[in-house]
Structures are given as C-alpha cells and as structure tokens.
C-alpha cells in the first residue's frame, strides 16, 4: 500500500458507505444537467476504476434474544418490519438471517440488531429492574506490615513532618555517595541521565528536596517518605523504609525559642514511629553502629536483639556540603519489616489500668566514664526490679568541676509503682540498693556523693 492520505481514504476510514460512489456519481451528473442547462440526456453507465470492497455479511438473529437481553417482548413480525424499514435484508426461518445495508458497517452481531429494534420500539419500554445484589464479600484485610506502614505514616505526620513522594531512582553519582553502586540496579532505559539507578536510600531524595526548598527561600524543612529501597534485583533485596529529614530551625513560638534540628529530633521521630507500629520501645537498645552516611558522633541504631529497627542521627557533614545545605540535617530510617509481630489482639488499645497506690520516685547520680551511654545506665537500673520499677529517666548530665577528667555525672529518676501494698521505707531502700548495685556492675559507675 502507498499509505497516501487522501480525501477518499479519510472518508472511507470513517465507515462511510462503500457502495455510495456510483449513486453519488449519478446524483452529481443529474445536478450538473439541472443547474447548467444541459440538454435532456440519459445517463447510461458510470466508469469505475477497480472494485468496491464487498462488506456483505449475514447475521443470525434468534428472535427470543430481544426479550432475553432487554426484557422487551417484541413480536417476530414486528422485528422483521423494523429491520426491513431500516434497510436490512431479512430472511425468515427458525431464526432470522439478517444482511446489514452497506451504510451500516457498525452492525457486527446479533446484539447490535437487538439494539436497533429496541431503539425504534422505544427505550421507555425497557422494564425498570433492580440490579442483582452482588454477593457479600469480606474486604481484603491489610497484612501486618501494611497496617504498620499506615500507622507510621500517620504518626510521622503528627510529628509535624510533611509527606513527600520522590523518584524511586537517582543518578549513579549520587548513589555512590552512600553505597557502592550495584550495576544490577542500573536502568536499561532511564527517563533521564540523572535517574539511571534504583535508589539504595531515600535520604538522598529528601536531601535534594530540602535543597530545592532552600533555593526558593524555605530553608526550614521537615519531610518524610515511606517507599522502597533496593539492594539488588531479588525480591529480598527490596524493602520498604520510612525516612525522615529535618533541617533548619524549629517553628518560631512565643513560649519556646527556635533551635536547629539535631540528632535528638531524629531519634524522637524514630521512637514515635516505632511505638505507633507496636515495637516494644522500652526494650530497645541504642547502639552506635549507624551506617557510614551518618555523623559518627551523633547517630545510632535502635535494636531489638540482633534486629535493627531504625537508624537515626545527623547526616555526615561531607554529605551535607555535597547537597549544598547550610545547616545540620537530622535523618531517621525506620524498617517496618524488622518490627516483631506482637501477640496482642489486632489494633485494639490495651486496657487502661489505674493503680490505686501512689508511685514513689528516687533520684540517683552516678559517675561513669564519658563513653558510657545513658541507655546502658537506664537498662541496668530498670533490670534491678522489673516488677516494681515502672520508669527510669535521665534528668541531668554534668561534666566539669568536682568530676574527674574523662568522667561524667548522669542523674536518674527511678519511679516505683507499688502493686499490692504501700512500700515501706525499708523496702524502698532495698530496691535503691539493688539499683545502685546493678548499675555499678553493668557500667562500673560509682554513686556520686
């Protein structure tokens, strides 16, 4: 075929009557004779080049199909009359053999013939019938990880973070700032040269978004995204990670001074997300083995046994400079798949239990080496009596005068909650002695005088 776009081709492609060319030629000749004053002549024949395609086709119509499809009972004779009036050729028999006219290329089957009949009879004759009610089905329940992701999203939004949706890929150059690029993750047909690798982390995407906001005058940014990251091309190499990023100052407030985002903001975001997802936050251990893209002295991991539930901290200064940001960047990465499945009853909150007995608090100040973490002190104090000790918090950290070099003083508040009876002074002193002994054994601390 020459594939020439002609007026005739355009008309015939639209489904015009292929047999109308001869009729049109006769009509045109008659108009020439009438309008131009030609002598009375007779048109004997037309000259045609080629042959018109034959679209003659026969459709078998079951006369009961009209009622079956539409609910309208039309007699056979009436169906035949309507079809013939519309230009269809009809041969009666056990079923009707119908030949559509050449100007109806849209008629393809028996359902189209039923539509023609009912259209002439009138759609108002179609009885009003309620649709059959679908079978009741139980909605597809979200699995545990999907529910956790939803809870994490909601909680991070409550923390004042704005949700972002960024590309699931980035440039190879950008990815190599975090981890060595995996050639298996290179896209064969990327949408642009700077989006040619599946992302190994979401932090880079959020940092770029923070930079774009800063370029437009919005330097104080708090973002989060929940999405996939990729280690390799296997299903196990893809995981969902919730990532937060804060940079700049906290919102201005009349009662609280503005401050720069720091590691504690990232830790608070991670702890809030893990708590909402059902992780036992009181049992988490804080370690300092965060990935290399974190600041080595201002970062950590939240672990439950061998599993890392979250990483948090300030972004490494070299990366902050690489992204063109001017202030510290606090980030956190939460791994929903690593959160253990609880043994509770779904999403129901635990029963609120109000203790009838008054709690008792005691303060302790321990002198420890500077490299001893507060989390280690808290765990040791809590383990002294798991039945009566309900909470342990740090309320002061001091280094300086009256404390030896290389040492620091960490002050704890230990809250006791009596269960059966009010505790006597002797019982409280016994628990305090157990706390002191436990912390001393675990950390080498001494009680500050």
NULOGU-742134 format. One record per atom (N, C-alpha, C): residue in one letter; y, z, x. Coordinates in pm, whole numbers, plus 50000, padded with zeros to 5 digits. Atoms other than C-alpha are relative to their C-alpha. Layout:
<pts>
AYZX/...
</pts>
This chain:
<pts>
X498805000050084/X500005000050000/X501255000050087/X498775000949923/X503524992250117/X500875012449988/X499224987850021/X504885025349985/X501504997049985/X498615003650026/X508065007949872/X500475007149874/X499464993050116/X510175029349641/X500864990449919/X499305009550086/X511175005349366/X500285006349864/X499704995150134/X512615009749019/X498765000149913/X501225000750080/X509314998748865/X499055011450036/X500904989149957/X507345023149073/X500495013449945/X499444987550050/X509705051248976/X499695002049852/X500234998950143/X509295043548607/X498525002349969/X501424998750031/X505535039548611/X499435013450048/X500464986949954/X505035071348816/X500325010949901/X499644990050101/X506705089948533/X499104999149878/X500935000950112/X503945078948298/X500454990849891/X499585009550102/X505645050348117/X498844990749961/X501045008950053/X503585026147909/X499834987850090/X500255011449911/X501975001148147/X499864986949924/X500165012150080/X501434976647859/X501324995349939/X498735003350065/X505104975747764/X500764988750069/X499265010449927/X506104949448022/X500094987149920/X500005012550077/X505064919647807/X500875001349875/X499184997750120/X506614934247492/X501485000350036/X498614999349957/X509794941547684/X500554986450036/X499545013549965/X509984905947818/X500324991949876/X499755007150126/X509694891547466/X501275005049934/X498804994450061/X512344915547337/X501254995550074/X498845004449921/X514674906047623/X500344985549972/X499755014250030/X514244868647554/X500634998449863/X499445000850135/X514964874147186/X501485004150001/X498614995649994/X518144893247271/X500894989650067/X499245010849935/X519284865147505/X500304988949900/X499835010850098/X518744839547227/X501025004049894/X499124995750108/X520584860346967/X501445001950048/X498664996449954/X523524871047182/X500714988750074/X499385010849921/X524074839647388/X500104986849921/X499865011950082/X523894814647103/X499034989050035/X500985010349964/X520804796747226/X499414993949874/X500625006850114/X519094771647002/X498725007149962/X501244993950047/X516194782846791/X498834994450080/X501195003949923/X513244781947022/X498915010249977/X501144991150017/X509814796847012/X499505004250137/X500534994749874/X508564819347290/X498494998649994/X501445002750005/X505104806347361/X499185009950085/X500814991649912/X503964827947654/X500905006550105/X499324993549888/X505014850847934/X499194997650127/X500665001849870/X504254846748301/X499905013650067/X500234986949937/X502734877348471/X499414998050138/X500555000049864/X502034883648839/X499095012250012/X500944988849994/X498944904848888/X499555004149862/X500504995050129/X497404925348611/X500365014749986/X499664986050027/X498404957948449/X498745008550006/X501184991249995/X496074987348508/X499505003149860/X500634997250129/X493644994348226/X499775015049988/X500144985650019/X494045030148110/X499265003349871/X500764997550123/X491835026347805/X498915010350027/X501004989549985/X489685057247764/X499645005349863/X500484994850129/X487635072447483/X499765015050013/X500174985550002/X487765109347399/X499235003749875/X500814995550113/X485135125347177/X500595012949946/X499394988450064/X486645149846929/X499075005749895/X500774992850102/X484505174946742/X500975004449891/X499054997250108/X486175178146401/X500135014949971/X499914985550022/X485425215646395/X500845006850108/X499284993849889/X487355221046717/X501395004749960/X498644996450043/X490695222546536/X500035014349947/X500054986450055/X489745253746340/X499595010050107/X500494990949897/X487925268746637/X501105003850098/X498974997549900/X490895265346871/X501265006349941/X498714995850054/X493815272246636/X499925008449874/X500114992950126/X492465287746318/X500504992249881/X499505008550109/X493925259046111/X498874990849955/X501095008250054/X491335242545883/X500594986949947/X499485013150038/X492275205445868/X498814991049966/X501095008750043/X490025181845673/X499874988150096/X500285011149908/X488375153445867/X500884988049966/X499205011750040/X490155126645665/X501465001850042/X498614997549961/X493505143145736/X500174998650151/X499935001549854/X492755144846110/X500044985150038/X500035014449971/X491905107646109/X501344993649966/X498735005850043/X495075099045916/X501115003150100/X498944995949907/X497315118846154/X499884992650132/X500205006549870/X495785104046468/X500334985149992/X499695014350014/X495995068446338/X501504997849986/X498555001350016/X499615073846233/X500745001650133/X499384998049869/X500375084646589/X499644989050099/X500325011349915/X498915052246728/X498655000950069/X501324998549939/X495455064646825/X498994991149928/X501125007050062/X492415043146767/X498895009949971/X500994990050041/X489805063246573/X498794993149942/X501285004650055/X486135055646510/X499265012249949/X500644988350060/X484435079446268/X498494999650023/X501434998349983/X480945092946311/X499695014949994/X500294985749993/X479235126446377/X501185007350063/X498754995349942/X482305131946592/X500944988150006/X499025010849994/X485485111846619/X500104994650143/X499745006549872/X485795086846903/X501444995149998/X498565002450005/X489495085246981/X500434992950128/X499445007449886/X491255059947206/X501525002149997/X498554997849999/X494795071147302/X500744987050022/X499205012149975/X497525044647294/X500494999850145/X499605001649860/X498835031147623/X501225008250036/X498794992449970/X502075050547590/X499785015250000/X500304985649998/X500285084247582/X499075003550117/X500854996349886/X498965089847937/X499795015150012/X500144985549992/X499365127247880/X498785005249925/X501184995750076/X496345128447646/X498784998950091/X501104999949904/X493435138847867/X498695005349942/X501234994250053/X490955157347645/X500125003649855/X500044996650142/X489945170047303/X501055010349963/X499004989950030/X492305199747328/X501364993749975/X498735006950023/X495245175647352/X500054993649862/X500055005950134/X494095158247033/X500195010649893/X499804988950094/X493875191646852/X501475003849995/X498584996749996/X497415199046966/X500834990049920/X499275010250074/X498635165846820/X499845002049850/X500264998050143/X497005172946484/X500775012049949/X499344987850046/X498345208446458/X501514998550007/X498555002349990/X501805197246572/X500534993249875/X499565007150120/X502015173746274/X499835008849876/X500224991050114/X500505198646028/X501085010749995/X498984989549993/X502975224946147/X499455012650064/X500484987849933/X502655254646379/X500095012249910/X499934988850092/X503615276946089/X498695002149925/X501304998650066/X500115270445953/X499015007950085/X500894992249913/X498565288346251/X500055014549956/X499994986250049/X497485322746122/X500405009850110/X499614989549905/X499015353446286/X498825009350021/X501174991949968/X496155371246458/X500295008350124/X499784991249885/X496405401246687/X499014996550110/X500885002549887/X495015395747032/X498985011150013/X501054990249982/X491775412947106/X500405009750109/X499624989749903/X492395445647284/X499094999250122/X500805000449877/X491305444647643/X499215012950013/X500834988249977/X488565468247745/X500775010050085/X499314989649925/X489935501247865/X499365001550138/X500504998649864/X489615503348240/X500785010950072/X499364989649922/X490395531148479/X500824993650111/X499205005949891/X493285522248710/X499355002750135/X500564998349866/X492265517049067/X500705011650068/X499434988249938/X492755550249239/X500344997350146/X499645001349859/X494565551849571/X499075008750083/X500844991949913/X492445563549858/X500855010750068/X499324988549941/X493325594250062/X501144995650090/X498965004249906/X495265575550329/X501194993949928/X498895005850075/X497325556050074/X500865010849937/X499244989050058/X498295588349899/X500835007150106/X499274993449892/X499255603850229/X501224991950041/X498885008649961/X501415574050318/X501135001149898/X498974998350102/X503225577149985/X500715013450012/X499394986849983/X503795614350042/X500905000450123/X499195000349879/X505055607850393/X501304992449976/X498785007850031/X507495581150269/X501005008549922/X499114992150085/X508885604250003/X500655011350081/X499484988749923/X509255633350244/X501034995650103/X499035004749901/X511005613250515/X501314996049935/X498775003150073/X513465600550257/X500755012849964/X499374987150030/X514085636650155/X500635006350124/X499434995049875/X514795644250521/X501324993250035/X498745006949975/X517805621250497/X499874987150077/X500235012549928/X516225590750658/X500004988349903/X499995012250080/X516725555450526/X498804991450039/X501185008149969/X513585533950495/X500424986050042/X499765013449949/X513595501550691/X498714991949991/X501145009349995/X511315471150676/X500354989450104/X499715009249891/X511255451451001/X498814990850025/X501085009349967/X509175423451151/X498805007550059/X501214994349940/X505565431451245/X499734994050137/X500165005749868/X506095412551569/X501335000750074/X498824998849914/X508525412351860/X499804990950120/X500125008249880/X509165395052189/X499085006750101/X500884994749896/X506715398952474/X500805008750098/X499174992449907/X509545410952698/X500295013949946/X499714987150060/X510405438752454/X498765008749994/X501244992250008/X506785449452406/X499625005950134/X500394995249867/X506265452852781/X500875011550048/X499224988049968/X508985479452791/X499255012549957/X500764988650049/X506485501752610/X498585000250056/X501385000949952/X502965490052699/X499794986250061/X500305013449950/X501455461352897/X499624990749885/X500235009450110/X501405430752671/X498544995649999/X501375004750020/X498005420952530/X500054985349960/X499955014450028/X497525383252548/X499354996549867/X500695002950126/X495225385152244/X500945001449880/X499074997750110/X498215396052032/X501134989849997/X498975010349998/X500345365752120/X499774990249885/X500115009150114/X501045343951815/X499944985650049/X500135014049961/X499965307751845/X501154991549946/X498925007850061/X502755295351616/X501095009549950/X498994990350042/X505595321051617/X501184993349929/X498865005650072/X508585316451389/X501224998550091/X498965001949899/X510855320451693/X499485005550132/X500494996249868/X510505325952065/X500105014950027/X499874985649978/X511625362352043/X499185008149900/X500914993250092/X508995370651778/X498604994150021/X501255006849966/X505855359051956/X498845009350027/X501074990549970/X503785391051989/X499925010449889/X500164989350099/X502325415251733/X500425013250063/X499354988449940/X504135448051782/X499015011250033/X500834988349967/X502455477151966/X500635013149955/X499304988150046/X505055501851835/X501134995849908/X498895002850092/X507675503851560/X501325004850060/X498774994349943/X510155522651780/X500964989150042/X499135010849953/X511465490351932/X500734993449884/X499365006250116/X512155475451588/X501145008749948/X498974991050051/X514065506251474/X501155001450099/X498924999249900/X515985508251803/X500904987749993/X499195012050016/X517095472151758/X500865000949875/X499224998350123/X518165480251402/X501155009750023/X498944990549969/X520125510251532/X501114993350081/X498995007049920/X521855487951788/X500844990749912/X499245009050088/X522815462551520/X500965007949912/X499104991650078/X524255490551308/X501175004850084/X498934995349912/X526195504051605/X501004989050029/X499105011249974/X527625469551676/X500944997649883/X499175001950120/X529015469751322/X500755012649961/X499204988150024/X530585503951351/X499275011749939/X500784989150057/X527745525651220/X499085005650108/X500764994949885/X526635544951528/X499075011449963/X500834988750043/X525145574551339/X498944994849905/X501075006750073/X521775561951219/X498815009349987/X501264992750023/X518695578351066/X499084990949919/X500885010050061/X515865553950988/X498555004350010/X501444998649986/X512155553950922/X499334987649946/X500815011150049/X509475527950868/X498535004150006/X501444998050003/X505825530150769/X499374986249999/X500575013449991/X503885499750882/X498944999150107/X501115001749905/X501155485251103/X500504998450143/X499845002949858/X501005485751480/X498664994850051/X501195007249955/X498505466251687/X499715003150147/X500484998349862/X496455474351997/X499194987950045/X500795011949971/X494085444751978/X499754992849868/X500215008450119/X492745419251729/X498885005249910/X501074994650083/X489925440951590/X500605008249885/X499494991550108/X490265459651258/X500335014150048/X499744986649948/X490065492251453/X501275000450084/X498805000649916/X492945480351671/X501294999749922/X498814999750085/X495345480051376/X500055013249926/X499854987250068/X496675512651235/X501385000949937/X498734997650068/X499435524751006/X500685012050066/X499244989549934/X502115545651175/X501335001849927/X498684996850056/X505125563251021/X500915003850116/X499124998149885/X508005561651269/X501405003449952/X498644996150033/X511375579051251/X500904998150122/X499025001549891/X514525573451457/X501345005649953/X498654994750024/X517765593151470/X500824998250127/X499085000949888/X520735586351694/X501415002249949/X498644996850041/X524365596351692/X500105014449953/X499744986550046/X525755627051522/X499485002149858/X500384996450137/X524595645451213/X501224998449909/X498875001850092/X526725640650899/X501005011550008/X498964989849994/X530035659150900/X499935008949877/X500074990450110/X530115690750689/X500985011350029/X498984989749981/X532735717450632/X499425013150054/X500584987249960/X530295746050696/X499184999050129/X500855001749882/X528275731250984/X500644989550089/X499425009449905/X529605714451295/X499074988350028/X500815011749966/X528425679551387/X499345002050135/X500724999149874/X525855676851666/X499194987350021/X500785011749966/X523885650051844/X498535002049959/X501434999550030/X520345641651732/X499245003350128/X500764996049882/X517785657251965/X498525001349967/X501444999250013/X514095664552014/X499595008549880/X500374991250109/X514115691951751/X500144993249864/X499945008050123/X515225667551481/X498734991849984/X501235007950006/X512275645451568/X498805008749964/X501124991150031/X509895674951562/X500045004549854/X499884995850140/X511255686651226/X499554988949906/X500445011250083/X510715651851079/X498484998750001/X501455001149988/X507145650751211/X499305011349926/X500634988550066/X506315685751086/X500114998849848/X499825001550145/X507755678550740/X499044989549945/X500905010650046/X505755646250710/X498555004650001/X501384995249992/X502515662550825/X499715010549893/X500194989950104/X502995691850589/X499834993549863/X500105007050128/X503545668150295/X498684992849986/X501275007450003/X500405648850390/X498795009149998/X501124990750010/X498285680350381/X499445005050130/X500494995249871/X497915687550751/X500235015050012/X499824985549981/X497415724350846/X501005002750112/X498974999349896/X500735727251030/X499975013250076/X500064987249930/X500175763951112/X498975000050112/X501065000549900/X497135754251318/X500244989550108/X499745010749904/X498755726051516/X500385005750136/X499604996449864/X499105728251892/X501014989750051/X499005008849941/X502125714152072/X499664998050146/X500285003349861/X501305696452397/X501094990850053/X498925007749938/X503495677952643/X499544986350049/X500565012849953/X501365646452686/X500424988449910/X499495011050084/X503575623252480/X499924986950078/X500045013049932/X503435585752556/X501164998150098/X499055001849890/X505385572352853/X501394995949954/X498665004450043/X508245558652641/X500865011649949/X499214988250037/X509345594252557/X500635006350124/X499374992249893/X511655615952767/X498985010350049/X501094991249952/X509245635352993/X500265014849979/X499734985850018/X511015668752947/X500435003649860/X499524997450136/X512005665252581/X499124992849899/X500945006850090/X508915653652398/X498715008049994/X501284993250013/X505495664652285/X499134993249897/X500965004750100/X502455658352068/X499585011749914/X500564990150091/X501215677151765/X498524996949984/X501455002249998/X497455681051797/X499295009849909/X500944991450071/X494685694751581/X498664997750067/X501185002549918/X491805698851821/X500274988250091/X499785011649912/X491365665952008/X500864989049937/X499295010750070/X493235645251746/X501515001850010/X498535000049998/X496905636251792/X500494995849862/X499505003050134/X498555638351451/X501404993950004/X498645005349989/X502065629951571/X500495001450143/X499264999049874/X504205623551877/X501485000649965/X498584998550031/X507865633251889/X500775002250129/X499154997449884/X510775636052127/X501164990450007/X498905009249975/X513765618252268/X499484987950075/X500415012349934/X513395582352380/X500415000550147/X499734999849856/X513235577152756/X501394994050028/X498635005049973/X516765572452900/X500064985450042/X499965014149960/X515855539053057/X499884990849880/X500115008150121/X514855525752715/X501265000949915/X498734998750073/X518005539752555/X501024990350058/X499085009549936/X520005519852811/X499604985649973/X500475013750021/X517825489052763/X500374994849862/X499635004150136/X518585488652390/X501515000249979/X498555000050012/X522295493252456/X500545011049912/X499544988750081/X522555526452272/X500745009950090/X499114991649919/X525155551552387/X499705014849991/X500324985850014/X523655584752275/X498495001649993/X501434997250001/X520265601652277/X499374995049870/X500755005350115/X517625587252044/X498785008949978/X501144991450034/X515195611151872/X499044992349911/X500995007750074/X511985594851751/X498755008349978/X501294993750029/X508705605851598/X499064989549946/X501055008950049/X505445587751529/X498915008549937/X501014992450073/X503075601451264/X498834990849972/X501215008150014/X499465589051244/X499195005049880/X500684994950120/X498175593450885/X498484999750011/X501455001149993/X494635582250972/X499375011650075/X500554988949921/X494235611951209/X500095013349929/X499874987450074/X495105638150949/X498675003049932/X501304997050061/X491895655850842/X500115001049849/X500024999450146/X490925653250478/X499745014349957/X500154986350045/X491395686450307/X498885001649899/X501074997150096/X488855703350087/X500555005249869/X499394995450123/X491295710149809/X499634991249882/X500285007450123/X491295696449455/X501114990049975/X499035010650022/X493355664949481/X501395004150042/X498604997749964/X497125666949479/X500585012649935/X499514987950065/X497365699649283/X500495010050103/X499474989949909/X499515726049449/X499185012849988/X500754987450007/X497845758849541/X500715010049910/X499464989850089/X498335787949306/X500955009150075/X499034991149939/X501435808149385/X499505014449988/X500504986349998/X500305842649489/X501115009250049/X498964990449966/X502895870249486/X499355013350037/X500604987549954/X501865900349693/X500785011949943/X499304988450057/X502645933749527/X500535009650107/X499624990749895/X503035951649862/X501074993850089/X498865004849921/X506135949150078/X499554996150141/X500345003849863/X505805929750406/X500745008550102/X499434992149891/X506585946150738/X500244990650118/X499685008549885/X508305929451036/X500195008750124/X499814993549871/X508215939451402/X500444989550102/X499485009149898/X510115923651691/X499415003350136/X500544998649865/X508725917652040/X500814990850092/X499355008449899/X510425904452356/X499084999650122/X500935001849889/X508105890252621/X500684992450112/X499535007249881/X508965879452975/X498834991650051/X501065009349960/X506955848853073/X500554990150101/X499575010849911/X507035820553325/X500744989449919/X499185009950070/X509505793153238/X499194988449944/X500805011350048/X506715767653190/X499095003749884/X500804995850115/X505025788052914/X500744996149872/X499365004850123/X505725772552575/X500045011049894/X499904990550110/X506855791952272/X498804998749907/X501165002050088/X503975776452076/X498805008150048/X501134992349947/X501475793352308/X500175014949969/X499734986150036/X503145827052251/X499735002549852/X500184998450145/X503165822051874/X498525000249964/X501435000550031/X499485812751866/X499305012850044/X500634987849952/X498485842652076/X500345011949911/X499614989050088/X500475866351855/X499324998849864/X500625002050131/X499095851251535/X498515003450003/X501434997649990/X495505853951659/X499655014850014/X500284985749983/X495885891551712/X499395006149874/X500584995250126/X495115898051343/X500274989549893/X499805011250092/X494625867651122/X500045004349855/X500014995450139/X494175888450807/X501365005649957/X498774993250037/X497445907850817/X501264992850049/X498825006949947/X499785886351028/X500204987049922/X499725011750084/X501365860750794/X500944990150066/X499045009349941/X504105846051010/X500475005450134/X499444996749869/X505375845451368/X501084989750030/X498895009149971/X508765830651456/X500725004450127/X499184997349881/X510945828051767/X501455001449955/X498604998650039/X514445841951725/X500955000850120/X499114999949885/X515735842852083/X499254995650125/X500505003849867/X515165827252426/X501135002650098/X498934996149907/X517055841152725/X499534998050143/X500195001149856/X517275832453094/X501315004050067/X498774996049932/X519715848853332/X499915013950055/X499914986649943/X520815883353432/X498945009349940/X501054990350034/X518135910653424/X498664993549972/X501295006950011/X515395884253406/X499774992950133/X500295005349867/X513695873953729/X500084984750001/X499945014549984/X514105838853864/X498644993849967/X501245006650041/X511535814853722/X499385006149877/X500504993450120/X511105837253419/X500984997849885/X499155000450119/X512455837153065/X499525010549902/X500334990250104/X512545861652778/X499934992949866/X500195006250131/X511165849852446/X499775011249898/X500104989650101/X511685872052141/X499344994549874/X500775004150118/X509275870051846/X500185010149888/X500114991550119/X509325883551493/X498634997849939/X501345000650058/X505845891751362/X500065006649863/X499974995150137/X505545895850984/X498595003649956/X501294995250050/X502675916650846/X500065000849848/X500084999450146/X501585913950484/X498795008549961/X501124991550044/X499505943550358/X499284993649882/X500815006150105/X496665933450127/X499565010349897/X500574990150093/X495035964349978/X500895012149981/X499204987950007/X497445992550058/X501154998950099/X498884999849907/X500696000350232/X499525004650136/X500424996649865/X500256001750608/X500725012750046/X499414988149941/X500816034750781/X500614996550135/X499395002549870/X502846038051099/X498944998250107/X501065001149899/X499656042851298/X499344986349994/X500625013250014/X498156010851158/X500934988950051/X499045010049951/X501325991351231/X500065000250152/X499974998949853/X501406004851587/X498754994150062/X501255005649947/X497765994851634/X500054984750002/X499885014750003/X498485959151526/X500994995350105/X499025003649898/X501555958251752/X499375000250139/X500694999349871/X499375969052044/X499074988050018/X500885011849992/X496905941051963/X500814987350028/X499145011749975/X499765915851956/X500414999750147/X499584999449859/X501015927652296/X498854996550093/X501165002749914/X497545926952447/X499594985349992/X500405014050016/X496755892552302/X500944990450070/X499025008849935/X499985876652425/X499925001450151/X500114997849856/X499605892652768/X498784992950058/X501235006549951/X496045879952805/X500124984849999/X499955014650015/X496845844552686/X501054993650089/X498885006349929/X500115838952875/X500425007150128/X499554992449883/X500425865553144/X501355006549978/X498694994450031/X503515879152966/X500015015150020/X499804985549998/X504925913853005/X501035003549893/X499074995750104/X506715933252734/X501315004150064/X498694997149940/X510405934152812/X500485013749956/X499554986750030/X511795969252835/X501435000549950/
</pts>
